[in-house]
């Protein structure tokens, strides 16, 4: 490829080049115009360019690196780690995660998180000797921890490759343009969101591990968004009418601790009255006002009461939201180390459904993110001033926002917690009939089953129930049982474009099945398989599509995958 020719074409709107339609979350001030000239130094080449430093991107980079490839990894924010760090979401995992159902590398990551606490934190003797230490003792996961610890571990895992220059990590860089010829991506252009400097990135392969599938429109890779109709997919829980703008809520998470007897009430948020009085317009109906200690039971959609007590005590038979995503429990550390527990707020009450970030303009993107921040801050203010207390009073004035935990000035996460992305039109699309318990029973005629549909091309496994949060089109929760599933190779390969692969929530799922393929260990497994696919395809000098289509290549690749610690089937399968 003629790099100078690519640079000259950056400002054009025809041919194979497309400019991003919305601006990076991390720098609204960055220009959306691409420069017409760069110097020879403004160029990086590698065996693979991975765009997006979330869990899928990190896993793709690590697996490519361990197989000898040179990697450039870009990330919009100043933190790698995606949902587990910059978005502030402790791991959502299945109950077997300690022993199986994830890759060896993912379990190594989890072990390293625990070792980090054991090495650097003043744990109690009981906590230090606990085999499965859970620093926060949060109920959402067997391993709830601070975002910065996950960040430290991920950076440690990448460090030797950076030192050897096998890996180039470009933080605060956003992909803004692509050069495409036919079915091949030739190069990407990244913009430094601090300086505005642009960089051309060339490689034989490109991986889209961005949170919203940003590379798909830039590279002309065919994709879908939103909800498919039941007629299109035959899925039991699909809507009657397709809606490409109907996506799950996103959330601006925040961290807080509680200091009894102190007052840390924030200034009243400017949109507080709006959010305080909002009853979400959902079908079936929401339980009442959004800022309240009740919500719609995700499975039944009946009103369900919740508890809240930041002292961590039981709240009867109600879930104590404070304990749910608690990332640091002071009881696990020597007395006096921490004044209080630290908990993440990623609850039904701060899910934002009033706008869609996929393909949003710069103005709309900023508008919806700012309003989502107002929602989260309004929830905090309500908890500080109006939430019912067990003693009959109102508000917990000692609740304190923790910007240091999120690494931001405003105390909110660096990036929205994204639940749904653009999705490639893949060689194979995973449907509810493959993984949904009820739909699978309808197809097979069996009322019970231990695992989902078997895929001969499996390159990983995962499990989570199908969990769709309220949506931008006004759907209430869609939440129902799934079965332990496999990750089919065909869902990782676009139908047409030959050298771009997805490694986040942008694989070949539907709106429905995305609900169980979007969680932490599954995203990691997808990324790790993709990084290995790039290495194998380059080694054999074949395309990923050929690996999928030719039995001998596919079986050899699966053997390679398993040899490096990736499970391709569940023990009972």
N, C-alpha and C positions, 0 to 999 in steps of 0.2 A: 504494500500500500504506500502511496506517495503521501507522506505526512503533511507536507506543505500544501498539497492539494486539499487535504481534509480541512486544514486550518482555514484555507481560503473559502471553503464552503460552509463554515460554521454559521454565518449569518443568513444563509439561504433557507428558504422554506420548502424547497422542492427536493426531488431526488431521495436519497436515503437518510436525510438528516432531519432531526426533529429537536426542537428546543423544549425544555421543561415548561409545563403550563402553570406550575405553582412553585412557590419559593420554599426553601428549606426552613424548617421550624427553628433551627438554631441560629439563623441570622436573617431576619426579615429585611435588613438593609442591603443584603447582597444584590448585585445587579443581575437581571435576567438576560442581559445582552452578552453574547460571546465576543471576545476580541477577534480581530481579523489577523493578528500576527502574534507569534510567540517565538522564543529563541530556541536554539537546539537543546538548551538545558531544560526546557519545559517539556520534558518527554520522559516517560517511563515505559519499559517493556518488561514482560514477564511471561511465564507459561500460562498463567491464569490471572484475570482481574476479578476480584470479589468485591462487589459493591454492596455495602451494608455490613456493619460490624456487630450485628445482633448474635444470638446464639447460633442460628443457622450459618451466618457468615463466618463466625469464629471457628465453628466445627468444620466447615468446608475448607477454610484456610489451613487448619491444623492437619486435616487428613491429606490434603494436597502436599503440604510441606513434608510430612513424614514419608511421603512417597517420592521425595526428591524434586518436586516442582518449585519453581520460583514464583512467588505470589506477591501481588499488590492488593492490599486490603484497604478500602476506603470506608469512612464513617462520617456521617453528617455532624454528630455531636462530638464532644470531647471525651466521651466515655464509650468504650466498646461494651457489649453485653446485652444490648437490646432490652427486652422486657424484664430481665433479671437485675439490671443495673439502672440504665437511664430512664426506664419507665417505672421502676420502683415496685415490681411485682414479685414477691417470693414465689418459689417454684410451686406450680400446680402439677402434682404427680400421681401416679397410680399406686395402689397399696403394696405392690410387689417390688417397688423400685430398689430396695436395698439389696436384692439378690438377683433379679433378672428383669427383662422387659425394657432394657436400655443398653446403649453401647458401653463397652469397657471404658472408653475415653470419658463419657459422661459421668460414669460412676467414679472415675479418677478425679474429675472436677469436684464432685460432691465430697469425696474424701479429703481433697486438698482444702476445701472450705472449712471442714471440721478441724483439720490440722492447723489451719491459720489461727483459729480461736485458741486451740490448745497451746500453740507456740507463743502467741503475743498477748493473750487476754488473761487476766487473773481469775480463772474459773475456780469454782469450789472444787474440793476433792471429788465429790460425788459426780459433778458435771464432767470433770476432766477424765474420769475413768468410764464414762458412759459410752458404750460401743456406738450407739446411734445418737450422738449428741445433737440436740435441736436447740441452738442458742436462744431462739425466741419462744420455744415451746408453743408456737402457733398451731392452731388446729387444722389449718388448711393443708399443711404439708409436714412430712417427717424432718424437713430441714428448712427452717425459716431463719433468715440471716440478713445482715445489712447489705445494701447494694454495693458499698465500697469494698467489702470483703470479696464478693464475687468479682468485682473489677480487678482487685489485686491478684486474685488467683488466675484469671484469664490472661492478664499481662505477664505473669510468671510463666505461664504455659507457652506464650509467644516469644518471650525474651530471647532465648538462644537463637531463634531463627532471625530475629531482628539484628542481633549482634553480628551474625554471619552474613547479613545482607541478603539472605534467602527470602526474607520477608521485608517488604516496605509497607509500613502502616501510616496511612494518611488520615489523620483525625481532622474533623471540621472541614471535610471536603465533600461536595455534592456533585453527582454526575448530572451534567446539564445538556449534553448533546451526544449523539452517536453517529458514526459513519457506517453505513450498511450498504453492501452490494449483493443484490439477490438474496440468497438465504444465509449469507455470512455477515456477522458483525466484524468490522475491521478494526475499529477503535472507539474509545469513549473519550469524552472531554470532561474533566473534573475541575470544579472551581473551589479555590480556597476561600472559605466563608469569612475569614478574618481579613485577608489581604486583597481578595478579588483576583489573585493570580490564577491563571488557568494552566492546566496540565493535560497533555495528550497521553492516553494510556492504550498501549497496543498489546495484544496477546492472541494466541490461537483460540483461547476460550474465555468466556465471560460468565460470571455467576451473578444473578440478581437475588441478593439477600436483603434488599431494602424492605422496610416495613410495609410499604404500600405497593410494591411491585413497580417501582418507578421506571425501571429499564424497559419494561414491556412496550409502552407506547413510544419511547425514544427509539427503540430498535425495530419497530414495526412487527413485533412478535404478537401474534393473535392472542387475545385474552377475553375474558368475560368478567363482569362485576355483578354484585348484587344477587338477587334471588331468581333461580330458574323456576319455571312453572311445573306443575305436576305432569302436564302433558309432555313436557320436554324430558323429564327425568324419571317419571313413574314413581317418584319418592312419596312415601306415605305422609310425610310432614311438609312437603313442598306446598306452596300456595297455588291457588287456581290460576293466578295470573303472574307472569314474570315481571320483575321490576329491577332493572340494573342499578337503580339508586337506593335500593333497600338493603342496607348493611347494618351490622351490629353497632351498638353504641361504642364510643371510645371513652376513655377516662383519664383525667388528670389526677394522678395519685399524689398523696402527700404523706409525710411522716410526722408523728407527734409523740410527745411524752406527757406525763402527768405529774405535777408537783403539788401535792395537797397543801392547802393553806396559802398558796400563792395565787396571784392574779396575772394572767397572761392573755387576757381578752384582746383580740385584734380589733382594729377599727372596723366599723360596720361596712361590709362590702357594698359597693355602689348598686349591685343588682340584688341585694338581699331580699327586698320585698317581693321581687318577681319570683325568685326561687322559693322563698318561704311559703308563698301561696299557690305554687304550681301543683296542679294535679295532672300527671302525664296523661295525654290522650292516646291510650293504647287499646288494642283489641286482642283478647278479652280485657276488660277494664282493669286498671291498676287499683291497688288497695285503698288509695286515698291520696293525701298530699305526699309529695316526694320527700320533703324533709320531715321525717317521722320515724318512729321505731317500729314500723311494720312495712311489709312489702308483699308482693305477690309471690306465693310459694312457686318456685320455678317449675315444679313437676305438676302441681294441681291447679295453679293460678288462683287458688283461694287466698284470702288475706292471711298473713302469717306474722305474728308478733316477734320482735327481736329484742334482745337485751343489750344494755350498754352500761358498763361500770369500769372505768379506767384503773381501778385498784385491782382488777384482775379476778375478783371474786365471782363465784357462780351467780348466775341470774335465773335461778330456778330451772325450768325446763326450756328456757329460751336461750338461743345462741348469744353469748356475750361477744358482740362485734369487736370489742377491744382485743380479745384473745385470738380472734379468727386469723388475722394476719400480723400478729405480734412478732417482730423480728429480733427483739432483745428482751429477755426476761431477767430482771435484776436478781432473781433467785438463783440463777446459774452462775453468778459471779460473787466474789468475796464481798462481804458486807461493806457498804460505803462506796463501792466502785461506781454505782449508778444511782442517781436520785430516784429514778423511776423506770418503768418499762418503756420500750419504744414500739409503736405499732404503726402499720401502714393502713391508710384509708383508701381502700379500693372496694367499695361497697355498692349495693344497689342504689343508694341515695346519691352517688356522684357519677353515675353513668350518664353520659351526654348523648341525647338522641335528636337534637334539633338541627343537625347538619352532618353532611358527608364529606370527609376529607379526601376521598379518592378523586383525583382529577380536579380538585378545587383550585380556583385561582388564588394568587397570592393574597388578595384582599379577603376572600372568603375563608381561606385556610386560617389566617390570623384572626379573623372575626370569631370563628367557631372555637379555636383554641383559647382565645381570651375569655369567651363566655363559659367554656368548660372550667377554666380556672376560677371564674366567679362562682360557679356552682360549688366547686370544692371548698372555696373559702367561705361561702355562705353556709355550707354544712358545718364547717368548723365553728363559725360564729354561733350557729344554732346550738351546737353541742355545748359551747361555753356559756351560753346565756339562757337557753330555753329547754334543753333536753330534761326530761323528768329524772329525778333522783330517787333512790329508794327511801330516803328520809322525808319525801314529800316536797322537797325543794326543787328548784329549777337551775340547770346549768352547772357545768364543771369549769369554773374559772381558771383552775390550775392546768388545764390542757395547754400545751405549748407546741407551736409549730417548730419543726426542726429542719431548717434550710441546710444545715451542715450534713445531714444524713442524705439529702437528695443532691447535694453539690450545686445548689442554685441560690440565687439571692431571694427569690420570692417564696421559697419553701415548697414549691410544687416540683414535680418531676421534670427532668430535662426534656422529655418528649412524651407525647400522648401514648397511653397504652392502647395499642392497635389490636383489634380482634379480627379484622377482616380486611383483605387486600384484593387487588386485581389477581386473577387466577389464569394461568396459561390454558389455552386450548391444547390439551395434552394428547399423546398417543392413546392414553387410557384415562378415563375419568372415574374416580371413586364415587359410588352412589350409596344412598342409604341402604339399598338392598344388600350391599356388601358388608356393611358394618353395624347397621342399626338392629338391635335385638328383635323388635317386633316385625320390621320389614323383612328381615332375614328369615324369620319363622314363616312368614307368608309365602316367600319364594321357595323355601326348601320343604315346607310342610312339617317341619319339626318345631315343637313348642319350646324346646330348650336347646341350647348349644353352648359349648365352652369357648369357641373362638369364632371370629368372623370368617368371611369367604377366604379360602386359600388362594394365594397368588403364586403362580409358578415362577414369576420374575421378582419375588420379594427380595428387597435389599435392606430391610429393617423391620422393626416392630414398634408398637406403641399401644397405649390405652388411655382413654378418658371417656366419660359419658358425653353424649352429644349435647353441648351446652351453648345455646345461642341466647345472648342477652337481648333486651328490648332493642328495637331497631328504629332506623330513621323513618321508616314508612308506618310506624305505629304498631308493629307487632309486639306483643308481650313476650315473655320468655318462651322459648322452645327448648325443652330440656327433657331428655329421655335416655333410656339405657342403650348402650352399645356393647360390643363384644371386643375382647382383645384382638387387635388387628395387625395386619402386615402393611408395609409400605411398598407398593408395586413400582418397579422401575419405570413402567410406562407412564406413570403419573408425574414423573420428573423430567420428561422429555417433550418439548414442544412439537407440534405436528409438522411444522415447516422449517423454522430457523434451526440451523445445524449446530451452532457453537455457543448458544446461550442456554443456561440451565437455571431453574429456580431453586432457592434454598431458604425459603421462609414460609409464609402463609400463602404463597403464590403458586403452589403446585396444582395438579389436576384434581381438585375436589369440587364439590358443589357448595352452594350457600349452606346447605344442611350438613354435609360431611366435614366441611371446614371446622364445624363445631367440636370435633374430637381430634383433628389433626393440627390444632393451632397451639397446643401447650408446650411448655419448656422442653421436656425430654424428646418429644416427637420432632419439634423444630430442629433440635440438635442432631437427631438421627438422620433427618432429611439432608441437612448440610453435610454431615460426615460422609454419607453415601455419595453425594454429588461431587465432593472433592476427590473421592476415590474414582468416580466415573471419569472425571477429567484426566486423572493420571493414567488410568487403564486405556482410555481411548487414544491418548497420545502415545503411549507405549506400543500399542498395537497398530497405530496409524489407521484407525477406523473412526467412524462417527458414533456418537451415543446411540443414534437410531439403529445402527448396525449391531451394536451390542445387544440391544433389545430384540432385534429381529432374528439374529442368527443364534441358534441354540447353543452351539459350541462356545461362542464368545460369551453369551449370557451366563452359562454355567461356570465358565472359568472366572468370570467377574464375580459371581456369587461366592465362589470358593475363596477368592482373594478377599472379599468383604468379610467373610466369616473368619478368615485367618487373622484379621486385624481387630477382632473383638466385637464385631457387629452381628447380633443375633438376627436371623432371618425368619424364624418361626417361634411360636410359643411352645413351651415344653409339652403341653397337652395336644398340640396340633399333629 
